[in-house]
Amino acid sequence: MTIQLIIFLAALAAVIFFFKNFNASIYFIVIVDIFLRIITYLKMNYLRNDAFSFLGVVPADIPTILNSFELGVFNEILMVLYVIVYIIFEVLIIRYFVRRKF
């Protein structure tokens, strides 16, 4: 197992343990993914490699963490779960937007 996956799973377990809410775990996964994508964008476009070399160990996004194992069908199952998480996130956001009072 890679260290990134261990850290991600430990943080996800902590969120599930402390919040005891399914929605919190969905929000956590999406927040981490968006954060990793922002860091990757900044790293590629604006930050200098010599000043921020510690960002080289930060993965690009959650699929990069999941695909680091090369386990075939298990990776496909994890990617389907990843897509399902984003679908649930979209439903939660749309439901919040519709219920919001203007």
C-alpha positions in Angstrom: 0.0 0.0 0.0 1.2 3.5 -0.7 1.4 6.0 2.0 -1.1 8.3 0.2 -3.7 5.6 0.3 -3.0 4.9 4.0 -3.4 8.6 4.9 -6.5 8.9 2.8 -8.2 5.8 4.4 -7.2 6.9 7.9 -8.7 10.4 7.4 -11.8 8.9 5.9 -12.2 6.5 8.8 -11.7 9.5 11.2 -14.5 11.4 9.4 -16.8 8.5 9.5 -16.0 7.9 13.2 -16.4 11.5 14.3 -19.3 12.6 12.2 -21.2 9.2 11.9 -22.8 10.6 8.7 -22.9 9.3 5.2 -23.0 12.7 3.7 -19.9 13.8 5.6 -17.9 11.0 4.1 -19.1 11.9 0.6 -18.2 15.6 1.2 -14.8 14.6 2.5 -13.9 12.5 -0.5 -15.0 15.3 -2.9 -13.2 18.0 -0.8 -9.9 16.0 -0.8 -10.2 15.3 -4.6 -10.8 19.0 -5.4 -8.0 20.1 -3.1 -5.6 17.7 -4.7 -6.6 18.9 -8.2 -6.0 22.6 -7.1 -2.6 21.7 -5.7 -1.7 19.9 -8.9 -2.8 22.8 -11.0 -0.8 25.3 -8.9 2.2 23.0 -9.0 2.1 22.7 -12.7 1.4 26.3 -13.6 2.5 28.7 -11.0 4.8 27.2 -8.3 8.5 26.8 -8.9 9.9 23.2 -8.5 12.9 24.2 -6.5 10.9 26.2 -3.9 8.1 23.8 -3.5 9.8 20.4 -4.1 7.8 18.8 -1.2 4.7 19.0 -3.4 6.2 16.4 -5.7 4.9 13.6 -3.4 1.4 15.0 -3.4 -0.8 12.9 -5.8 -2.7 14.5 -8.6 -6.1 13.3 -7.5 -7.9 10.4 -5.9 -8.0 8.2 -9.1 -4.2 8.5 -9.1 -4.1 7.1 -5.6 -6.5 4.3 -6.5 -4.7 3.4 -9.8 -1.3 3.1 -8.1 -1.9 -0.6 -7.4 -2.5 -2.0 -10.9 -4.9 -4.6 -9.6 -7.1 -4.9 -12.7 -10.8 -5.6 -11.9 -10.4 -4.2 -8.4 -9.3 -0.9 -9.8 -12.3 -0.8 -12.0 -14.6 -1.5 -9.0 -12.9 1.3 -7.1 -13.3 3.7 -10.0 -17.0 2.8 -10.3 -17.4 3.6 -6.6 -15.5 6.9 -7.2 -18.0 7.8 -9.9 -20.9 6.8 -7.7 -19.5 9.1 -5.0 -19.5 12.0 -7.4 -23.1 11.2 -8.5 -24.2 11.2 -4.9 -22.4 14.5 -4.4 -24.2 16.0 -7.4 -27.6 14.8 -6.0 -26.8 16.3 -2.6 -25.8 19.7 -4.1 -28.8 19.8 -6.4 -31.1 18.8 -3.5 -29.6 21.6 -1.4 -30.0 24.1 -4.2 -33.7 23.2 -4.8 -34.6 23.4 -1.1 -32.8 26.7 -0.7 -35.1 29.7 -0.1 -34.4 32.6 -2.4 
